[in-house]
Amino acid sequence: MNKNTQTPKMVSFAEAFRFWLKLGFISFGGPAGQIAIMHQELVERRRWISERRFLHALNYCMVLPGPEATQLAAYIGWLMHRTWGGIVAGGLFVLPSLFILIALSWIYIAFGEVPLIAGMFYGIKPAVTAIVIHATHRIGSRALKNSLLWAIAAAAFVAIFALNAPFPAIVAVAALIGYVGGHITPAKFSASGSHAAAKKSYGLALIGDDTPTPQHALFSYFRLAQIAVVGALLWLIPMALLTAACGWQHTLTQMGWFFTKAALLTFGGAYAVLPYVYQGAAGQYGWLTPTQMIDGLALGETTPGPLIMVVTFVGFVGGYVKAVFGPNSQFLAGAVAASLVTWFTFMPSFLFIFAGGPLIETTHNDLKFTAPLTAITAAVVGVILNLALFFGYHVLWPKGFAGSFDAISALIAIAAAVALFRYQRNVVHVIGACALIGLVIKLAGGAG
């Protein structure tokens, strides 16, 4: 008998904890790569959740401001093991990256250029480009089930690539198309096609298409009010303490306020909010220089965790350079600032999941809700493709089209793509191999 005809056994909290911890260390490739890893592990291999329920949760996370991969992990963790399951899943998705970035930021700001790190980054950058393109293909092959959804994805790509349309506007138009299309031609926006394919390909899941919503995930006005009160306190208490201890104009207080606003503007992921962060952090507040901002983006792109973790680097450098605890405690200042920035950036994401999850769970079989989200997912495929091309441009032409083409980076990217597409190699193996190649090339003096 095929083992996939049997529902997987219940997953203990300890087993889930171990998986989410592992995911925090292997989640390379930005949101597209991270979502692909979760799909492969949770839908295809472990069958903790069905394809249809996974995509429905993903659609919701795509609509929210904030890092969608982190929110998806928190959503699935919450669905499986209540509130603490969501906190652990989302928290472990972020914490490894926080500690790694604090360490790398300290090396960067205290010791300057480190050949070992520079060499590894040189190999990892083109590898991540290939990973994002591969992940875009994987997500697109699942989400774009007919010509209409392909057209929505293509239109979204043109809108953001050629017309520089804001991401919220693309989401709004896609949702409107899905809402109208769900009434006019519901079959085009139905998830039934992917549902059938999922059952055939991956078998029964622990949280399947027809699994009743667990008691803790049912909507309750009282629970919604509880979450709203707790969320307000989780923001208000640290902000009040910072203001009382340091004053409103202090660097740490202003970081908390600035990144609270940034957390509510991150529609479309890290790249969508980077101009806002750059203008505020490098321009208005002077927490770091434009060159440091670019280097921080490279660090964020080449470490596990959400790409928006670049804000951790911004916080560390700002706290370190401003020496907010005095000249003899610069590392402590940087670490505290980085942690505060990370808290204010990510805390709203958990509230969105715990508050909105019960509403979303009641709609996974309701076409009038799923059709707009299906259209949004199609549009986001086009947006992610644009981000992949944007990243590839900066890796292959580091000084712009007026500068030279980096042929070595191109070869590394091609090799990584072949490993992923042709040989279906593990993302971590590809990252490791390319980092080693980049290190050898840098130490041999083969790249500028």
C-alpha positions as CSV (number, residue, x, y, z in Angstrom):
1,M,0.0,0.0,0.0
2,N,1.2,3.5,-0.8
3,K,2.0,5.2,2.5
4,N,0.5,8.4,1.1
5,T,-2.9,6.9,1.4
6,Q,-2.7,7.1,5.1
7,T,-3.0,10.3,7.2
8,P,0.2,11.2,8.9
9,K,0.4,10.7,12.7
10,M,-0.1,13.6,15.0
11,V,2.9,15.9,15.3
12,S,4.0,16.7,18.9
13,F,5.0,20.2,19.9
14,A,8.6,19.0,20.5
15,E,8.8,17.6,16.9
16,A,7.4,20.8,15.5
17,F,9.8,22.8,17.6
18,R,12.8,20.9,16.1
19,F,11.5,21.5,12.5
20,W,10.9,25.2,13.0
21,L,14.4,25.6,14.5
22,K,15.9,23.8,11.6
23,L,14.0,26.0,9.2
24,G,15.4,29.1,10.8
25,F,18.9,28.0,9.8
26,I,18.1,26.8,6.3
27,S,15.7,29.5,5.1
28,F,17.9,31.1,2.4
29,G,16.6,32.6,-0.9
30,G,14.3,35.3,0.3
31,P,10.5,34.9,0.6
32,A,10.2,32.9,-2.6
33,G,12.9,30.4,-1.6
34,Q,11.6,30.2,2.0
35,I,8.1,29.5,0.9
36,A,9.3,26.9,-1.6
37,I,11.3,25.2,1.3
38,M,8.2,25.2,3.5
39,H,6.1,23.7,0.7
40,Q,8.6,21.0,0.0
41,E,8.9,20.1,3.7
42,L,5.4,20.6,5.0
43,V,3.2,19.7,2.0
44,E,5.2,17.3,-0.1
45,R,7.4,15.4,2.4
46,R,5.9,15.6,5.8
47,R,2.3,16.2,4.7
48,W,1.5,18.3,7.8
49,I,-0.9,20.5,5.7
50,S,-2.5,20.0,2.3
51,E,-1.6,21.9,-0.8
52,R,-4.9,23.8,-0.8
53,R,-4.8,24.8,2.9
54,F,-1.1,25.8,2.4
55,L,-1.9,28.1,-0.5
56,H,-4.9,29.6,1.2
57,A,-2.8,30.6,4.2
58,L,-0.1,31.9,1.8
59,N,-2.7,34.0,0.0
60,Y,-3.6,35.7,3.3
61,C,0.0,36.3,4.2
62,M,0.7,37.8,0.8
63,V,-1.9,40.4,1.4
64,L,-0.6,41.5,4.8
65,P,2.2,44.0,5.4
66,G,5.3,42.3,6.7
67,P,7.4,39.3,5.8
68,E,5.1,36.8,4.2
69,A,7.3,33.7,4.8
70,T,7.6,34.5,8.5
71,Q,3.9,35.0,8.7
72,L,3.2,31.7,6.8
73,A,5.4,29.8,9.3
74,A,3.5,31.5,12.2
75,Y,0.2,30.7,10.6
76,I,0.9,27.0,10.2
77,G,2.5,26.8,13.6
78,W,-0.6,28.5,15.1
79,L,-3.0,26.2,13.2
80,M,-1.1,23.1,14.5
81,H,-0.3,24.0,18.1
82,R,-2.3,27.1,19.1
83,T,-0.8,30.5,20.0
84,W,2.5,29.1,21.3
85,G,2.9,27.1,18.2
86,G,2.6,30.3,16.1
87,I,5.0,32.2,18.4
88,V,7.6,29.4,18.2
89,A,7.3,28.9,14.4
90,G,7.5,32.6,13.6
91,G,10.1,33.4,16.3
92,L,12.5,30.6,15.3
93,F,12.2,31.8,11.7
94,V,13.7,35.1,12.8
95,L,15.9,34.5,15.8
96,P,18.8,32.6,14.0
97,S,19.0,35.4,11.5
98,L,19.0,38.0,14.4
99,F,22.0,36.4,16.1
100,I,23.9,35.8,12.8
101,L,23.3,39.4,11.7
102,I,24.4,40.9,15.0
103,A,27.6,38.9,14.8
104,L,28.2,39.8,11.1
105,S,27.3,43.4,11.7
106,W,29.8,43.7,14.5
107,I,32.6,42.1,12.3
108,Y,31.6,44.5,9.5
109,I,31.5,47.7,11.5
110,A,34.4,46.9,13.9
111,F,36.9,45.3,11.6
112,G,36.0,46.5,8.1
113,E,36.6,44.4,5.1
114,V,37.1,40.7,6.0
115,P,38.4,38.6,3.0
116,L,36.8,35.4,4.3
117,I,33.3,37.0,4.6
118,A,33.7,38.9,1.3
119,G,34.7,35.8,-0.6
120,M,31.8,33.8,0.7
121,F,29.4,36.6,-0.1
122,Y,30.8,36.8,-3.6
123,G,29.8,33.2,-4.3
124,I,26.5,33.3,-2.4
125,K,25.0,36.3,-4.2
126,P,24.7,34.7,-7.6
127,A,23.5,31.5,-5.9
128,V,20.7,33.3,-4.2
129,T,19.7,34.8,-7.6
130,A,19.4,31.3,-9.0
131,I,17.5,30.1,-5.9
132,V,14.9,33.0,-6.2
133,I,14.4,32.3,-9.9
134,H,13.9,28.6,-9.2
135,A,11.5,29.3,-6.4
136,T,9.5,31.7,-8.6
137,H,9.2,28.9,-11.1
138,R,8.0,26.5,-8.4
139,I,5.4,28.9,-7.0
140,G,4.2,29.9,-10.5
141,S,3.8,26.3,-11.6
142,R,1.4,25.8,-8.6
143,A,-0.4,29.0,-8.6
144,L,-0.9,29.8,-12.4
145,K,-3.3,27.1,-13.3
146,N,-4.9,28.7,-16.4
147,S,-4.3,31.4,-19.0
148,L,-6.2,34.0,-17.1
149,L,-4.0,33.7,-14.0
150,W,-1.0,33.7,-16.3
151,A,-2.3,37.0,-17.8
152,I,-2.7,38.5,-14.3
153,A,0.9,37.5,-13.4
154,A,2.2,39.0,-16.7
155,A,0.3,42.2,-16.2
156,A,1.6,42.6,-12.6
157,F,5.2,42.1,-13.9
158,V,4.7,44.8,-16.5
159,A,3.1,47.1,-14.0
160,I,5.9,47.0,-11.5
161,F,8.8,46.5,-14.0
162,A,7.9,49.0,-16.7
163,L,5.4,51.3,-15.0
164,N,6.9,51.3,-11.4
165,A,3.4,50.8,-10.1
166,P,3.2,50.6,-6.2
167,F,2.7,47.1,-4.9
168,P,-0.5,47.9,-2.9
169,A,-2.1,49.2,-6.1
170,I,-1.2,45.9,-7.8
171,V,-2.7,43.9,-5.0
172,A,-5.9,46.0,-5.0
173,V,-6.4,45.6,-8.8
174,A,-5.7,41.9,-8.6
175,A,-8.2,41.5,-5.7
176,L,-10.8,43.4,-7.7
177,I,-10.2,41.2,-10.8
178,G,-10.5,38.1,-8.6
179,Y,-13.7,39.3,-7.0
180,V,-15.4,40.1,-10.3
181,G,-13.9,37.1,-12.0
182,G,-15.1,34.8,-9.2
183,H,-18.7,35.8,-10.1
184,I,-18.3,35.8,-13.9
185,T,-16.1,32.7,-14.4
186,P,-15.7,31.0,-11.1
187,A,-13.9,28.0,-12.6
188,K,-10.9,30.1,-13.5
189,F,-10.5,31.2,-9.8
190,S,-11.4,27.9,-8.2
191,A,-8.8,26.0,-6.1
192,S,-10.3,22.7,-7.0
193,G,-7.7,22.0,-9.7
194,S,-4.8,22.3,-7.4
195,H,-6.7,20.4,-4.7
196,A,-7.0,17.4,-6.9
197,A,-3.4,17.5,-8.0
198,A,-2.3,17.8,-4.4
199,K,-4.2,14.7,-3.3
200,K,-2.8,12.7,-6.2
201,S,0.8,13.9,-5.8
202,Y,1.3,14.1,-2.0
203,G,-1.5,12.1,-0.4
204,L,-3.6,12.7,2.7
205,A,-2.4,15.5,5.0
206,L,-2.7,15.9,8.7
207,I,-4.5,19.2,8.1
208,G,-6.3,18.3,4.9
209,D,-8.8,20.1,2.7
210,D,-11.7,18.7,4.6
211,T,-10.2,18.7,8.1
212,P,-12.5,20.7,10.4
213,T,-11.0,24.0,11.7
214,P,-9.7,23.3,15.2
215,Q,-11.5,24.9,18.2
216,H,-8.7,27.4,18.9
217,A,-8.9,28.7,15.3
218,L,-12.6,29.5,15.3
219,F,-13.5,33.2,15.2
220,S,-14.5,34.9,18.5
221,Y,-15.0,38.6,19.1
222,F,-13.8,38.1,22.7
223,R,-10.6,36.5,21.5
224,L,-10.1,39.2,18.9
225,A,-10.5,41.9,21.6
226,Q,-7.9,40.0,23.7
227,I,-5.4,40.0,20.9
228,A,-6.0,43.7,20.2
229,V,-5.4,44.6,23.9
230,V,-2.3,42.3,24.2
231,G,-0.9,43.7,20.9
232,A,-1.4,47.3,22.0
233,L,0.4,46.6,25.3
234,L,3.3,44.8,23.6
235,W,3.9,47.9,21.6
236,L,3.0,50.5,24.2
237,I,5.0,49.2,27.1
238,P,8.4,49.1,25.4
239,M,7.8,52.5,23.7
240,A,6.7,54.1,27.1
241,L,9.8,52.6,28.8
242,L,12.1,53.9,26.1
243,T,10.5,57.4,26.2
244,A,10.6,57.6,30.0
245,A,14.2,56.3,30.2
246,C,15.8,58.0,27.2
247,G,13.4,60.7,25.9
248,W,11.4,60.9,22.7
249,Q,14.2,62.2,20.6
250,H,16.7,59.5,21.7
251,T,18.1,57.2,19.0
252,L,16.5,54.1,20.5
253,T,13.1,55.7,20.9
254,Q,13.1,57.1,17.4
255,M,14.2,53.6,16.0
256,G,11.2,52.0,17.8
257,W,8.8,54.6,16.3
258,F,10.3,54.6,12.8
259,F,10.4,50.8,12.4
260,T,6.8,50.5,13.7
261,K,5.8,52.7,10.7
262,A,8.0,50.6,8.5
263,A,6.4,47.4,9.7
264,L,3.0,48.7,8.4
265,L,4.4,49.6,5.0
266,T,6.1,46.4,4.0
267,F,3.6,45.3,1.3
268,G,5.6,43.3,-1.2
269,G,8.4,42.3,1.1
270,A,11.8,43.8,1.8
271,Y,12.4,45.5,-1.6
272,A,9.2,47.4,-1.3
273,V,10.1,49.0,2.0
274,L,13.8,49.6,1.4
275,P,13.4,53.0,-0.2
276,Y,11.5,54.1,2.9
277,V,14.1,52.6,5.3
278,Y,16.9,54.1,3.2
279,Q,15.4,57.6,3.3
280,G,14.8,57.6,7.0
281,A,17.8,55.7,8.3
282,A,20.5,57.1,6.0
283,G,18.9,60.4,5.1
284,Q,16.8,61.8,8.0
285,Y,18.4,60.2,11.0
286,G,22.0,59.5,9.8
287,W,22.1,56.0,11.5
288,L,24.3,54.8,8.7
289,T,25.8,55.8,5.3
290,P,24.3,54.9,1.9
291,T,27.3,52.6,1.3
292,Q,26.7,50.9,4.6
293,M,23.0,50.5,3.7
294,I,24.0,48.6,0.5
295,D,26.4,46.4,2.4
296,G,23.7,45.7,4.9
297,L,21.3,44.6,2.1
298,A,24.0,42.2,1.0
299,L,24.2,40.8,4.5
300,G,20.5,40.4,4.7
301,E,20.3,38.7,1.3
302,T,23.0,36.2,2.2
303,T,21.9,35.0,5.6
304,P,18.9,32.8,6.5
305,G,15.7,34.4,7.5
306,P,13.5,37.2,6.0
307,L,15.2,39.7,3.6
308,I,13.7,42.5,5.7
309,M,16.2,41.4,8.4
310,V,18.4,44.1,6.8
311,V,16.7,46.3,9.4
312,T,18.6,44.4,12.1
313,F,21.8,45.6,10.5
314,V,20.5,49.2,10.3
315,G,19.7,49.0,14.0
316,F,23.1,47.6,15.0
317,V,25.1,50.1,13.0
318,G,22.9,53.0,14.2
319,G,23.3,52.0,17.9
320,Y,27.0,51.3,17.5
321,V,27.9,54.5,15.7
322,K,25.8,56.7,17.9
323,A,27.3,54.9,20.9
324,V,24.0,55.2,22.8
325,F,25.5,53.5,25.9
326,G,28.8,55.4,25.8
327,P,32.1,54.8,23.9
328,N,33.0,51.7,26.0
329,S,29.7,49.8,25.3
330,Q,29.3,50.1,21.5
331,F,28.7,46.4,20.9
332,L,26.0,46.3,23.6
333,A,24.4,49.4,22.1
334,G,24.4,47.9,18.7
335,A,23.0,44.6,19.9
336,V,20.2,46.3,21.9
337,A,19.3,48.6,19.0
338,A,19.2,45.6,16.6
339,S,17.0,43.6,18.9
340,L,14.6,46.6,19.5
341,V,14.4,47.2,15.7
342,T,13.6,43.6,15.1
343,W,10.9,43.5,17.8
344,F,9.1,46.6,16.4
345,T,9.4,45.3,12.8
346,F,8.1,41.8,13.4
347,M,5.7,42.0,16.3
348,P,2.8,43.3,14.2
349,S,3.1,40.3,11.9
350,F,2.2,37.9,14.7
351,L,-0.8,40.0,15.7
352,F,-2.1,39.9,12.1
353,I,-1.9,36.1,12.1
354,F,-3.5,35.6,15.5
355,A,-6.2,38.2,14.8
356,G,-7.0,37.4,11.2
357,G,-6.3,33.6,11.1
358,P,-9.7,32.6,12.5
359,L,-11.4,34.7,9.8
360,I,-9.3,33.2,7.1
361,E,-9.9,29.6,8.4
362,T,-13.6,30.1,8.0
363,T,-13.2,31.1,4.3
364,H,-11.1,28.3,2.8
365,N,-14.1,26.8,1.0
366,D,-15.8,30.0,0.1
367,L,-15.1,31.1,-3.5
368,K,-16.1,34.8,-2.9
369,F,-13.1,35.0,-0.5
370,T,-10.7,32.6,-2.3
371,A,-11.1,34.1,-5.8
372,P,-9.6,37.5,-4.9
373,L,-6.8,35.8,-3.0
374,T,-6.1,33.4,-6.0
375,A,-5.8,36.4,-8.2
376,I,-3.5,38.2,-5.8
377,T,-1.2,35.1,-5.7
378,A,-1.0,35.2,-9.5
379,A,0.0,38.9,-9.4
380,V,2.6,38.3,-6.7
381,V,4.3,35.7,-9.0
382,G,4.9,38.5,-11.5
383,V,6.2,40.8,-8.7
384,I,8.6,38.2,-7.4
385,L,9.9,37.6,-10.9
386,N,10.6,41.3,-11.1
387,L,12.5,41.1,-7.8
388,A,14.6,38.2,-9.1
389,L,15.6,40.1,-12.2
390,F,16.3,43.2,-10.1
391,F,18.6,41.2,-7.9
392,G,20.3,39.5,-10.8
393,Y,21.0,42.8,-12.4
394,H,22.8,44.0,-9.3
395,V,24.8,40.8,-9.1
396,L,25.9,40.6,-12.7
397,W,26.4,44.3,-13.3
398,P,27.5,45.5,-9.8
399,K,28.4,48.9,-11.2
400,G,25.4,49.2,-13.5
401,F,25.1,48.6,-17.2
402,A,27.8,51.2,-17.7
403,G,30.2,49.0,-15.8
404,S,31.6,45.6,-16.7
405,F,29.7,42.4,-16.8
406,D,30.7,40.0,-14.0
407,A,31.2,36.8,-16.0
408,I,32.4,34.8,-12.9
409,S,29.2,35.6,-11.0
410,A,27.2,34.7,-14.1
411,L,28.9,31.2,-14.3
412,I,28.3,30.7,-10.6
413,A,24.6,31.6,-11.1
414,I,24.3,29.2,-14.1
415,A,25.9,26.4,-12.1
416,A,23.6,27.0,-9.2
417,A,20.5,27.1,-11.5
418,V,21.6,23.8,-13.2
419,A,22.0,22.2,-9.7
420,L,18.5,23.3,-8.7
421,F,16.6,22.8,-12.0
422,R,18.3,19.8,-13.5
423,Y,19.6,17.9,-10.4
424,Q,17.2,19.2,-7.8
425,R,19.9,19.8,-5.3
426,N,19.1,21.0,-1.8
427,V,19.2,24.8,-1.3
428,V,21.6,24.5,1.6
429,H,24.0,22.4,-0.4
430,V,23.9,24.9,-3.3
431,I,24.6,27.8,-0.9
432,G,27.5,26.0,0.7
433,A,29.1,25.0,-2.5
434,C,28.8,28.5,-4.0
435,A,30.1,30.1,-0.9
436,L,33.2,27.9,-1.1
437,I,33.7,28.7,-4.8
438,G,33.4,32.4,-4.0
439,L,35.9,32.1,-1.2
440,V,38.5,30.3,-3.4
441,I,38.0,32.8,-6.2
442,K,38.5,35.8,-3.9
443,L,41.5,34.3,-2.1
444,A,43.0,33.5,-5.5
445,G,42.5,37.1,-6.7
446,G,40.2,36.0,-9.5
447,A,37.5,38.7,-8.8
448,G,37.6,42.4,-8.2
